[in-house]
Amino acid sequence: MTGSVNSPRRYDASRRRDRASKARAQVIETAARLFLSDGFAATTVTAIASASRVSEETIYKSFGSKAGLARAIWMRALEGEGAIPAEHRSDMMQATEHDPGNVIRRWGEFIVEVAPRVAPVLLLIKSAALSDPQIAQLAAEVDEQRLARMERNARTLHERRHLRSGMTLPEARDILWTYSSPELFELFVGRRGWSVERFAGFVTDQLIAALLPARTEWEASTLTDGVT
């Protein structure tokens, strides 16, 4: 006579991972709110842990330090909205969109989505870097990352020969870098009260005027085709 043998129940870790992911997101959201409202230096890990309802040990294990939290906040802000990070969506757009004016206009759409999230964080990091060596290292990394990103964007226009005559890749990169700066966003939106949409439209118009020929070859050929 054989007895039934119960196979060992397999441990399902998905629920635990989901809880951990939600807790991490809560800590990042809480830290961002406290950093931006109270300042980086004045906000303690104790305060973040209390507001997030987690232990300080959990925060240190997950992020290492307040600087690690600032890094996580910055990286989360860069993702924008939706399941696919904004930078990946931008890359996919550039791979399929070949009209240079439309590429820049689509970048304007990303400004509306991402700039309100990223600009305050970047300004916070720059301010905190003046007195915190770890944040100073993060600030340098942020600057390098943003410059590298703008060079990749500029390269799209340069390799397709869409830039105005005589403009070099470094010049295009620096123009994109300037117009994507958190300081410019703060001047127009934060201090002058422009809407994000108005600011994005302004940046789009300025980039088209600065980077592209006054009349693209595509527009010229369209006009020529219409002449009989």
N, C-alpha and C positions, 0 to 999 in steps of 0.2 A: 504494500500500500504506500502510495507516494503522497506526501503532503505538499500543499501549495507553498511555494516560496515567493515571498514578496521581494521584488527587485528594489534596491535602494532608490529612494526618491532623489532625482537630480535637483541640485540646488539652482534655483532661478535667481540669478543676480540682476536681472533687468530692473526689477522694482527698486532694488538698492541703488543701482546706478542712476535711476530716474530721480530718486530722492536727493542723491548727492549732487546731481546736476542742477536741480531746482534750488538747493541750498546755496550752491556756488553762485548762481545767478542772483539770488537774493542778497548775498554779501556784496557782490559787485554793484548792484543797484543802490544798496544802502550806503556803501562807501562813496560812491559818486555823489549822491545827494548830500552827504555830510561834508565831503571835501569842498564841494562847490558852495555850500551855504556857510560853513564855519571856517573854511581854510584848511590847507593841508597840514600845517604844523599844529594847529589847535585841535585837530581831530585825532583821537587816540584809537588804538586797536580795541581797547576796552569798550569804548562807545560804539564802535562798529559792531562788535560781537553782541553787545546788549541789544542794539536796535535790530540786529539780524536774527536774534535768538539762537545763536550758536556759541560755542566756546572760543576763547582766544586761541587755544591750542589748535582748533580746527582751522582758523584763519592762517596761523603761522605755517601749519602743515600744507595748506593749499596754495598760499601765495608767498610765503617766506618773510615778507615785511610789508610795510606801508608802500614802499616803492614797487613791490611786486603787485600790490593791489592797484596802484596807479597804472602800471603796465596793462593789467587785465582790463581795466576800465577803458583805456585807450584802444586796445585791440577789439573790445566789444563794440565800441562806438564806430570803428572803421567798418564793421560788418553791415551797418545800416539796418534796413528792415528786410524781413523775409528769410527763407531758409538758406539761400545762397548769398555769401558775402558780396558786398557791393563791388569790391575790386574784381572778383571773378566775373560778375555780371558785366562790368565795364570791359574786361578782356574779351568776353564772348561777343559783346556788341561791336567792338573794333574789328573782330575777325570777320563779321558778316556785313557791316555797314561800310561802304566805300565812298560815299559822298562826304567830303571833309566838313562841309557846313553842318551836315546832320550829325557827324561824330561829335563836333563841339556842342551842338544843341543837346545831344544826349548827355554829354558831360554836365551840362547845366541842370538836367534832371537829377543827376546824382548829387549836385550841390544842394538842391532842395532837400533831398533825403538825408544826406550825411553831414553836411556842414553844421547844422544846429546841434548835432550830437558830438562832433569831434572838436569843433573850435573851442568851446569852453574848457574841454579837457586839456587841449594843447596849451592854452593860456595858463591853466592851473599848473601844469608841469613846468612851464617856463618860469613862472613866478616862484614855485617851490624850489627850483634848481639853484636859486641864488643862495640858499642856506643849507641845502641837503645834498651831500656828495652823491648819494645813490640816485637821487632824482636828477642830478646834473648829468649822470651817465645816461639815464633814460632820455633826457631832453636831447642829448647828442644823437642817440639812436633814432629818436623820432624825426629829427631834422634830416638825417641820412636817409631814412626810409621814405620820407616825403619827396626828397630830391630825386631819389632813384625811381620813385613812381612817376614823377613828372617827366623824367627822361624816357621812360618806357612809353608814356603817352606821346611825347614829342616824336619819338622814333617812328611811331605809326604814321604820322603825317610826313616825316622826312623821307622814309623809305618809299612811300607812294608818290613822292614828288609833289606834294600838295602845299608845301610851304611857299611863301612869297619869294620872289627872286632875291638871291643873295643872303637869305636867312640861314644860319647854321643850326645844327642840332642843339649845341649848347645854348644858343640864344633862345630858341623855342622852348627848351627846357626851363630856362630861367624865367621866361614870361609866364609859363604855366605855373611855376613854383610861386611866383609873386601873387598871381591872382587867386591861388588856392590857399593863401596864407591865412591863419586864424586872426592875425592882426587886421587884415582888410575886412574880414567878416565882422569883427568887433566894431570897427569904425563905422561901417554903414548900418549894420543891423542893431548892434548893441548900443551905440552912442547916438546915431542919427535916426534910429527908429524905422529904418526901411523894413519892409516885409522880406522874408527869405526869398519869395518868388521874384520880387523886384530886383533884389540883389543878384540872384542867379541870372536873370535876364540881362542885367548890366554886364556881368562877367562874360556871359556868352557873346554879347555884341562886341565887347572889347577884344576878346580872344579872336573872333572872326576877323575883325579889322586889323589886329596886330600880326596874326599868323598867316592868313591866307591872302592870295592875290586879290586885287580890287574886283576882278571878274575872273572866275575860274574858267578853265578850258571847257568844262561841261556847259556852263552858261553861254559861253561864246559860240559853241557849236550849235546849241539850241537856237540861238538867234539867227545864225547863218542858215540853218535848215529851213527857217521860216521865210527866207528871202527868195523870191522867184525871179 
